[in-house]
């Protein structure tokens, strides 16, 4: 089992910045990728950013150039630095840990709310 705890959400004005953190604990050895997803009211959950065990990253087109995913292996923590925030970034942000296997297994945090005011 893997436990994921997100923090860092809050209310920010458009153009501002926030940094989200996701602390992982439990059976974390072998995680293939850590990701941030978000879900806005009435919308489907969408992938925001992913960092793989080898360090490669990918981002949703809507956040490229504004958001940065990173990790601190010593702290078992993944971060999402969000700059130049827009009202459309308002959502609950979820942390995800993925084990690629047959079948693959993933774990989710409970989410942290980010609200961007115009």
Backbone torsions as a table, in degrees:
resi	resn	phi	psi	omega
1	UNK	NA	145.6	177.7
2	UNK	-123.9	134.6	175.8
3	UNK	-109.9	134.1	-180.0
4	UNK	-125.3	128.4	-179.8
5	UNK	-125.7	116.7	178.9
6	UNK	-90.8	152.3	174.1
7	UNK	-154.3	166.4	174.8
8	UNK	105.8	-5.6	178.5
9	UNK	-71.0	170.2	179.0
10	UNK	164.1	-166.9	-179.9
11	UNK	-101.9	130.7	-179.6
12	UNK	-143.2	151.0	177.1
13	UNK	-79.5	154.0	175.9
14	UNK	-53.9	137.5	-176.6
15	UNK	92.4	-11.5	-178.4
16	UNK	-83.9	-174.0	-176.6
17	UNK	-132.7	153.1	171.9
18	UNK	-145.0	152.6	172.2
19	UNK	-122.5	120.6	176.3
20	UNK	-93.0	146.8	176.5
21	UNK	-124.2	147.6	175.6
22	UNK	-133.8	109.9	179.5
23	UNK	-94.3	126.0	-178.8
24	UNK	-105.8	141.5	176.4
25	UNK	-146.0	167.3	-179.0
26	UNK	97.2	-142.5	-176.2
27	UNK	-84.7	70.7	-172.8
28	UNK	-89.9	-9.7	179.6
29	UNK	-63.9	127.5	177.3
30	UNK	98.7	2.8	176.2
31	UNK	-61.4	128.5	-178.0
32	UNK	-88.0	-29.7	-178.8
33	UNK	-158.0	145.8	172.2
34	UNK	-118.1	138.3	-174.8
35	UNK	-138.2	158.6	168.2
36	UNK	-113.3	129.6	172.7
37	UNK	-117.2	164.8	173.7
38	UNK	-142.5	154.8	178.4
39	UNK	-140.4	115.7	176.5
40	UNK	-88.9	158.7	179.8
41	UNK	-54.9	128.9	178.6
42	UNK	75.4	5.1	-177.8
43	UNK	-115.1	161.8	174.4
44	UNK	-78.2	154.4	175.8
45	UNK	-67.1	136.6	-178.1
46	UNK	-130.7	148.8	177.0
47	UNK	-72.8	131.0	178.3
48	UNK	-101.2	-50.5	-177.5
49	UNK	-158.1	151.1	-179.7
50	UNK	-139.3	142.3	171.6
51	UNK	-128.1	126.5	-176.7
52	UNK	-90.3	168.3	-176.7
53	UNK	-60.2	-30.3	178.9
54	UNK	-81.1	-7.1	176.1
55	UNK	104.4	-9.8	179.8
56	UNK	-70.3	152.0	-176.8
57	UNK	-131.9	157.9	169.0
58	UNK	-147.8	155.7	-172.9
59	UNK	-134.6	152.6	169.0
60	UNK	-65.8	146.0	-179.2
61	UNK	-57.0	-34.3	-175.0
62	UNK	-68.1	-16.3	-177.5
63	UNK	-118.4	-3.0	-179.6
64	UNK	-57.7	134.7	-179.5
65	UNK	85.1	-10.8	-179.9
66	UNK	-115.9	-35.0	-177.2
67	UNK	-109.7	147.8	176.4
68	UNK	-135.3	127.0	175.6
69	UNK	-98.7	139.9	178.8
70	UNK	-149.9	172.6	-179.3
71	UNK	-144.8	154.5	173.3
72	UNK	-122.6	101.3	-175.4
73	UNK	-64.5	-32.1	-179.4
74	UNK	-65.9	-30.0	-179.4
75	UNK	-101.8	0.2	-177.2
76	UNK	52.0	44.8	-174.4
77	UNK	-131.3	139.8	174.9
78	UNK	-115.0	142.0	-177.3
79	UNK	-119.6	155.1	170.4
80	UNK	-131.6	106.0	175.5
81	UNK	-86.1	121.4	-176.3
82	UNK	-117.2	115.8	179.5
83	UNK	-115.4	164.1	178.2
84	UNK	49.0	48.6	-175.7
85	UNK	-64.9	146.3	-179.5
86	UNK	-121.1	155.4	177.1
87	UNK	-54.2	-32.3	-179.9
88	UNK	-72.9	-4.8	172.7
89	UNK	-83.1	-6.5	179.2
90	UNK	-60.9	124.8	-176.9
91	UNK	-178.1	170.2	166.2
92	UNK	-88.9	128.0	-178.4
93	UNK	-102.5	129.2	-177.0
94	UNK	-116.4	141.3	173.1
95	UNK	-94.0	142.9	-178.2
96	UNK	-135.0	138.5	174.0
97	UNK	-119.3	130.0	-174.8
98	UNK	-119.1	128.8	170.7
99	UNK	-108.0	117.4	179.3
100	UNK	-84.7	115.5	-179.0
101	UNK	-155.3	-164.0	176.3
102	UNK	-125.3	99.1	-3.8
103	UNK	-81.5	163.5	174.7
104	UNK	-69.9	152.9	-179.3
105	UNK	-129.5	135.8	173.7
106	UNK	-134.5	157.5	-178.2
107	UNK	-124.5	150.8	-177.5
108	UNK	-127.7	144.9	167.6
109	UNK	-82.6	178.8	-177.7
110	UNK	-85.9	-12.5	176.6
111	UNK	97.2	156.3	175.8
112	UNK	-136.8	135.8	-173.8
113	UNK	-85.8	129.8	173.4
114	UNK	-115.7	123.7	178.9
115	UNK	-121.6	123.0	-180.0
116	UNK	-112.1	117.4	-178.8
117	UNK	-92.1	148.1	-179.4
118	UNK	-89.2	NA	NA
